[in-house]
Amino acid sequence: MDRKTITLEVNGLSYTRSIEPRMLLSDFLRQELALTGTHVGCEHGVCGACTIILDGRSARSCLALAVQADGMQIETVEGQGSINNLGRVQEAFRQHHGLQCGFCTPGFIMAITDLLRHHPLETDDQIREALSGNICRCTGYEHIVNAVRELAKERGPLK
């Protein structure tokens, strides 16, 4: 199969790779760039574990081909902070115990980052509706909602 050369920016760094045109964006991030924080759950765009920010808006990386992201900017959970310097959303998750097994957490963090950049999220109902595209099988969501509520009240610029 013919390969296609793509160039994209991920977490502020430019990458050029020659890939198979059918490679999913989630697989590109995980296999080509070793950014394994983007998790692959359902592979149908339903669970939200693979959520990234693509050109400023959240997107399911399991539903896009890597070639479709050619020339675009991508943010992954690795760009949100580090173990020694957590980003604001990560810190709110830690403070409010918004994770258990952690599998869904990167997708939630990316979705929340996008939501807080673009929506006021003034009520718990708005928060729950906004998060309805991400599935967690462990937490019961209450702690996640608490974390988002705190962040929505702060409303300072998010990374």
Order of alpha helices (4+ residues) and beta strands (2+ residues): beta-beta-beta-beta-beta-alpha-alpha-alpha-alpha
